């Protein structure tokens, strides 16, 4: 044993100096993209363990990839959920509607009708297929890119647009950033702008359902980037400890604003593999394969409902657009990535599958797309009657002070009066509309 | 340590050492400060979400990774606890980290590392370990950021023993204060008012926005200079009323008082902790009236501290109750952002009350 304080920086023979490793994505703007290094296993090869199996039986699946749609557009293998054509068409339609909605509302933001928008282009299968595999009364704790779930559950498009425009018909009273929806009647939890917070909350909801002897389960979504937050690990620990009836999804779309998945640990192992360390079931899925997503969600939901506990599902996908309307991905990644993405486009893949089944055609697809564009247009026009952001048609001023608490304390009543007085001073002609 | 280069008499325009000025916005000034300090001190490292190749979502670290390498400027996982905790560890080794928290609204997962660790490290180890960390973070509203991109949480940090809290109001000050913060041997919260990154803002959201061009605060000296922490800036000398403010509200106060033709003494505090109490006292004792303005919520805001200090130290000089203009005690709303913001009307009413006799 050495005596006294340690000696620092002592020479260690010919050992090289330590080096800091900082991950760097393979491709930057202008680079030629080649994804041949990405392992994309053939569809249909993986076994589907029984839903009540020990968690450890799923662990090989966390390092592989559940895929159902093969290169010839057929649904193959044990994970094929065997959906009927009517259900497949409904799935396709909902995904296409989600994309049409995104395209139009993105343009609305560019036209100055609101402050912000976030598309989910390329990730439609994850939201829509998960929503369809869940029961309607199961509780969803979404991130900000699961608009497909709301649309799938039949939430009125016009109310989504009202929220996005922060207008006088906005169900959230103009308080939240656009797309931070909340829809309790549709089993859709209030979206937070702070990342990963919904993960432990979903576990808590599931624990409550178990405490009460309910049959409903909870599910939550985060991006791979925010799986780095402590909340992710809090959720995993609680889910494991209490065997919570919850399905936790990591949507691995490769990019968190400008940070590639390596900054969340993707260079070391898969996100699904995190399940192993916690001793819970895990699955890794081709996130652009709607049938694989459906099958994984269905498997995990059945497992949770059978009191067999939580599952972590990684959806391997690609964020085809910018993080949001405030982001310009051409500044940090190669534009070619999207074109070269080896798992294709989820809508195109499902369309081709239906055509291969003889249950759909290009003509039907085109007609449907036209119809959906019109459906979204009608909803936005209807919403615009209630106002767009910054043009005075917002909820009454007093609503700004409501819901801070159940009841307004004296200081908020005083502040509400102050806000009204200020309004009168700045705009003497102004009167609060009472039809808002 | 180089001498302080800003004279107390004319802190805004005297940039010291005859250094030529250059027109910059606040982002460019911050970037310049980081660039200069990285070159001067090899122990400075920058980490944060998107700060590396991309250069930060507000571009404050643009070009720094390319210039100083990935060993010194690097992206971090989305984990504020990790960012601040790692900074504490790097500081324990002897580095001088300058982490960025992308929005002040996102800092809360890092609070334990900040409040229980960084802030107390010097104290609990009797000076063995210190945390010379400067945490940069954009804060404040006025950009339709909704409740998670608009908050002004500075009072939470001024309440923590062991943290310094700095808020610049001009590009000139942002550079000089950031350099001083980085050189400071204690943890410093450096909140950047993002509404005025690109130009001063007089509070009228319905008027066209301005750039820093032509504003004296947009003239930024070349090279190294620092503005000592704990020294306020007298924006405008006056006899009728003392206005205490910081960040975006400095410019709103200036515009409102000019509009009203009140001979106010406007003080940009620049540093909340440590506070330049001498400048505050001297001014209030001279004018006998005091208005405190901040954008943050009212209850337990930093204004409460300022009002208390003024009445403790200037009570017998006061000719009117001290007034406090703030944001409301609600989350920052999206559509009614401008009804929340303590703009010209709210400030004007308070000035009228103070000046009525």
Interface residues (C-beta under 8 A of the other chain):
Chain A: X20 X22 X23 X24 X28 X115 X116 X166 X167 X170 X174 X175 X176 X177 X178 X180 X192 X193 X194 X195 X196 X225 X226 X228 X229 X230 X231 X256 X257 X258 X259 X263 X264 X265 X326 X327 X331 X332 X389 X390 X394 X395 X397 X400 X401 X404 X411 X412 X415 X418 X419 X421 X422 X423 X425 X426
Chain B: X49 X50 X52 X53 X54 X57 X70 X71 X74 X75 X76 X77 X78 X79 X81 X82 X105 X106 X108 X109 X144 X145 X146 X147 X148 X149 X298 X299 X328 X329 X330 X331 X333 X334 X335 X336 X339 X340 X343 X345 X346 X348 X349
